[in-house]
Amino acid sequence: MQPDRVVVGIDNGATKNNATVLDASGRFLVDRMYEIPSRVAEGPEAAIGAMAEAMDLVLRDVGIGPERVAAVGLDTPGPASADGVISARGATNFAQPAWWGYDVRSALEARIGLPVVYNNDGNAAALYAHHTHFKADAPMHSSVSAIVGTGLGGGVIEAGQVIRGASGQAGELGHIQIFTNDILADNQPMPTCACGNRGDVESFASLTGIVRNLLPYWLTVYPDHPLAAMPILRAAKEVRVYGVDGDEMALHVFEQQAAALGRLFTIAANFTDPRVYFVGGGVVEAAPHFRDWFLERVRAYTILREEQAAVATLALVPDLDMAGARGSAFAALASADRDHPPGPPDSHQGTNRPANGPLKGPAAHLA
């Protein structure tokens, strides 16, 4: 990409769009969120207009005209194809029939007259985490990201690139089924997922998993708990507050979430052998002592061979609110560089130094 050109990243959510600008050297020109209503509930035409408006807003703020934009990166919640076609069965954030099978990438491209590169929101955040961690060395490494939210998002990065798969469904980590031995308590029912799976990662490690499975069970064990008097969704959103305070029941809930993530990372270790395992979401954006406890429990359930434990790192997804837009911008920059290769890079200086040190202790068991 030519030195005077930029790319834009747009993160589309259920209620908000966020946008950012990245220059040819890999430097973000904005350091805060630029949010406007996403208008998704109003249908495709209004939503595509809101995406274009988000781009215009951030470009105006940095004083750059649209003629200098080489490409735009877009991410949305899934499920969607690798090319940005929303599932024919719809999706949680695209529930109206007008969205079913809708080609959101091509629609935005036609609206703004610029090349648009698509990723789902989990893949975009995973891409940002990877590039932020490895900097110039990103193309030489692999990583796996698991982001705990309403569902379980994330992605798989190999050689600095998102693994999308033939249909765009690769990296749907939440729907990987895990061994539940030693995770479930006595007489605890097998958790179920809205996708129909039993015992997948999302059925434990998500807000939906807390609502559907974990909290209903643990409230039968602790019937006098204050959360028992609340509607289940409100109680599920409040349980982290109790966990931060060291509440016994809440810690059982988050222990099971950490165990599910550890089992997921164990599968990843045997399948892709990543250099870094990233964890993101509200559970690790809590008070530092609770975040550190949770990450240590994830480590304890992540079973690596000695050789893997010597080089692998567990790290946090940084800047989560901005990670989608920034990851989308990195994807757009890579696309623009392929079309118009840049000169020698001069800004991605960094080393391959682990952020949090290698996984050790309980996580280093021989498989």
Long-range contacts (C-beta under 8 A, 24 or more apart in sequence): 1-70, 1-333, 1-336, 1-337, 1-339, 1-340, 1-342, 2-70, 2-340, 2-342, 3-342, 3-343, 4-68, 5-68, 5-69, 5-70, 5-336, 6-64, 6-68, 6-69, 6-70, 7-69, 7-70, 7-71, 7-72, 7-73, 7-329, 7-332, 7-333, 7-336, 8-55, 8-58, 8-59, 8-69, 8-71, 8-72, 8-73, 8-329, 8-332, 9-72, 9-73, 9-74, 9-75, 9-124, 9-324, 9-325, 9-326, 9-327, 9-328, 9-329, 9-330, 9-331, 9-332, 10-51, 10-54, 10-55, 10-72, 10-73, 10-74, 10-75, 10-108, 10-325, 10-328, 11-75, 11-121, 11-124, 11-322, 11-324, 11-325, 11-328, 12-38, 12-40, 12-47, 12-51, 12-74, 12-75, 12-76, 12-77, 12-104, 12-121, 13-38, 13-40, 13-77, 13-93, 13-121, 13-324, 14-38, 14-40, 14-77, 14-92, 14-93, 15-40, 17-50, 17-51, 17-53, 17-54, 18-54, 18-321, 18-322, 18-324, 18-325, 19-54, 19-55, 19-57, 19-58, 19-325, 20-58, 20-322, 20-325, 20-326, 20-329, 21-58, 21-59, 21-62, 21-64, 21-329, 22-326, 22-329, 22-330, 22-332, 22-333, 24-333, 24-342, 25-345, 25-346, 25-347, 25-348, 26-333, 26-345, 26-347, 26-348, 27-347, 28-326, 28-329, 29-62, 29-64, 30-58, 30-61, 30-62, 32-322, 33-321, 33-322, 33-325, 34-58, 34-61, 40-93, 40-94, 41-96, 43-96, 43-98, 43-99, 44-98, 44-99, 44-102, 44-104, 44-107, 47-104, 48-104, 48-107, 48-108, 48-111, 49-111, 51-108, 51-111, 52-108, 52-111, 52-112, 55-112, 66-112, 66-114, 69-114, 70-114, 70-115, 70-332, 70-336, 70-339, 70-340, 71-114, 71-115, 71-116, 71-117, 71-332, 71-333, 71-335, 71-336, 71-339, 72-108, 72-109, 72-112, 72-114, 72-115, 72-116, 72-117, 72-332, 73-116, 73-117, 73-118, 73-119, 73-124, 73-327, 73-328, 73-329, 73-330, 73-331, 73-332, 73-333, 73-335, 74-104, 74-105, 74-108, 74-116, 74-117, 74-118, 74-119, 74-328, 75-118, 75-119, 75-120, 75-121, 75-123, 75-124, 75-324, 75-325, 75-327, 75-328, 76-104, 76-118, 76-120, 76-121, 77-120, 77-121, 78-120, 78-121, 78-122, 78-172, 79-120, 79-169, 79-172, 80-104, 80-118, 80-120, 80-168, 81-167, 81-168, 82-118, 82-164, 82-165, 82-167, 82-168, 83-118, 83-168, 84-116, 84-118, 92-150, 92-151, 115-332, 115-335, 115-336, 115-339, 117-328, 117-331, 117-332, 117-335, 119-155, 119-162, 119-164, 119-327, 119-328, 119-331, 120-153, 120-155, 120-168, 121-153, 121-324, 122-147, 122-153, 122-154, 122-155, 122-171, 122-173, 123-155, 123-162, 123-164, 123-171, 123-327, 124-155, 124-323, 124-324, 124-325, 124-326, 124-327, 124-328, 124-331, 125-153, 125-154, 125-155, 125-280, 125-317, 125-320, 125-323, 125-324, 125-327, 126-154, 126-155, 126-156, 126-157, 126-162, 126-171, 126-278, 126-317, 126-327, 127-155, 127-157, 127-162, 127-327, 127-330, 127-331, 128-317, 128-318, 128-319, 128-322, 128-323, 128-324, 128-326, 128-327, 128-330, 129-278, 129-280, 129-315, 129-317, 129-318, 129-323, 129-327, 130-157, 130-160, 130-276, 130-278, 131-160, 131-327, 131-330, 132-318, 132-319, 133-276, 133-278, 133-315, 133-355, 134-160, 134-275, 134-276, 134-350, 134-352, 135-348, 135-349, 135-350, 135-351, 136-345, 136-348, 136-349, 136-350, 137-350, 137-351, 137-352, 138-348, 140-352, 141-275, 141-276, 141-352, 142-272, 142-273, 142-274, 142-275, 143-274, 143-275, 143-276, 143-277, 143-278, 144-173, 144-265, 144-268, 144-272, 144-274, 144-276, 144-277, 144-278, 145-277, 145-278, 145-279, 145-280, 145-317, 146-173, 146-201, 146-205, 146-261, 146-264, 146-265, 146-277, 146-278, 146-279, 146-280, 147-279, 147-280, 147-281, 147-317, 147-320, 148-205, 148-206, 148-207, 148-257, 148-261, 148-279, 148-280, 148-281, 148-282, 148-283, 148-284, 149-206, 149-207, 149-281, 149-282, 150-206, 150-207, 150-208, 151-202, 151-206, 151-207, 151-208, 152-201, 152-202, 152-205, 152-206, 152-209, 154-278, 154-280, 156-268, 156-272, 156-274, 157-274, 158-272, 160-334, 161-334, 162-331, 173-201, 173-264, 174-200, 174-201, 174-202, 174-205, 174-206, 175-200, 175-201, 175-202, 176-200, 176-201, 176-264, 176-267, 178-260, 178-263, 178-264, 178-267, 179-263, 182-259, 183-256, 183-259, 183-260, 183-263, 184-256, 185-217, 185-221, 185-252, 188-217, 189-213, 189-217, 201-260, 201-261, 201-263, 201-264, 204-256, 204-257, 204-259, 204-260, 205-257, 205-260, 205-261, 205-264, 207-236, 207-237, 209-257, 210-236, 210-239, 210-253, 210-257, 211-236, 214-253, 214-256, 214-257, 215-239, 215-253, 218-249, 218-252, 218-253, 219-249, 221-249, 221-252, 222-248, 222-249, 225-249, 240-282, 240-283, 240-286, 240-290, 243-286, 243-290, 244-286, 244-287, 244-289, 244-290, 254-283, 254-294, 254-297, 255-297, 257-283, 257-294, 258-294, 258-297, 258-298, 258-300, 258-301, 259-297, 259-301, 261-298, 261-301, 261-302, 262-297, 262-298, 262-299, 262-300, 262-301, 262-302, 262-303, 262-363, 263-301, 265-298, 265-301, 265-302, 266-301, 266-302, 266-303, 266-304, 266-367, 269-302, 269-303, 269-304, 269-305, 269-308, 269-312, 269-367, 270-367, 273-308, 274-312, 275-311, 275-312, 275-313, 276-312, 276-313, 276-314, 276-315, 276-354, 276-355, 277-302, 277-312, 277-313, 277-314, 277-315, 277-359, 278-315, 278-316, 278-317, 279-314, 279-315, 279-316, 279-317, 280-316, 280-317, 280-320, 280-323, 281-317, 281-320, 284-316, 285-320, 291-316, 299-359, 299-360, 299-361, 299-362, 299-363, 300-361, 300-362, 300-363, 301-363, 302-359, 302-363, 303-363, 303-365, 303-367, 304-359, 304-363, 304-364, 304-365, 304-367, 305-366, 305-367, 306-364, 306-366, 308-359, 309-358, 309-359, 309-360, 309-363, 309-364, 310-358, 311-358, 312-358, 312-359, 313-354, 313-355, 313-356, 313-357, 313-358, 313-359, 314-356, 314-359, 314-363, 315-354, 315-355, 315-356
